[in-house]
Amino acid sequence: MLISLKTQFYVFVICMFGSEVYGVCRRTKCVDSETELSVHPSYTSLLRLADLSNDSFKGKNILDSSRHLSYTLPMMSKSNEPKTLQEAIVYFANPDNCILYLVARRWPDGVTCPTCGSDNVGFIASRRVWQCRTRHSQAQFSVKVGTIFEDSPIGLDKWLCAMWMLSNCKNGISSWEIHRALNITQKSAWFMLHRIRLALQDDHSAKLSGSVEVDETFIGGKARNMHRSVRARRIKGTGGSGKVAVMGLLERHGEVRATVVPNVRRQALHSEVNNRVEQGATVYSDALRSYDRLEEEYTHHVINHAEKYVDGHIHTNGIENFWSLLKRGLNGTYVSVEPFHLFRYLDEQVFRFNNRKANDSERFHFAVSRIFGKRLTYAELIGKEDKKQSH
Ligand SMILES: [Zn+2]
């Protein structure tokens, strides 16, 4: 066979270097880049999707360059990305597809080292990790590093399917369902779901404006269903005592915010409204006395539920609708939620509600776009490490 000059050059480059990165590449047998590419089986799909035309080589070995891979990845992966749960299961069953999908979103301009930020990195295809060529510790990194998946032994195929299920379900997905569906332990599933909820958490920096409905609710077991000893311990008064107060704010035809509040007294509710609603907005509330004096900063309309529920456009039915969805998930799926973890379940329902107009694949893409730069360890989750996660 006539070996072209270009091929000879690749062979020369490959033989020159002996580091681990290049060692892997040595196992790749470049027969002739112009006609045929015989590679290690694990590279095949990555190489195929990365479109190894002659132009993309430009005198380098493709496996040593993240740039060529990542420049071509977004185009290649978005054309066949999944639209339904069934397609997602099939697509993410291939570990290379999982990497392609995440790389396209995390590093659209080329893979960079999460430790030092350098773009001088090489892909070790046999182990599906990158090697940073700058000398420092943790120079090898996978796509999981610096995301909610970091340090998880569970494969990306299961992670991404769990994300699809949680971001697109109606009333929540319990850890027992994930345990059975993905064949992982219930404890792992519970930890996994909480990490996904952290990803779904929004910083809610944008304030609500226009017409905003505000309301509060209490989450917690009904006293009549409790064992006598539990009831004696928890219920020390009437109304919302022994339960967790949650405040909700809904911009009509817009986004919702829901937060755990220490109580439903005026100061707590007013500071929540001030933090989340732009001045001059129109605020609708029920007749709870704690909302008195909101009219000093807002146009405040009150609907007295003892008389009627709707008076023209004065009502709080939008936020009541959100409570209904939230409680359907908490009562029907999660059943037993510790007050300490309640804000995570709020984050989950708020994410689905705020993206209610998107379709399943769009909602999943939003969820995936939020996994980067976040981390939740088990110790933090169960409260053994004091790191603030709540908003
Ligand atoms: Zn580095």
Boltz pocket constraint, residues with backbone or C-beta under 6 A from the ligand:
constraints:
  - pocket:
      binder: B
      contacts: [[A, 113], [A, 114], [A, 115], [A, 116], [A, 117], [A, 118], [A, 132], [A, 133], [A, 134], [A, 136], [A, 138], [A, 139]]
      max_distance: 6.0
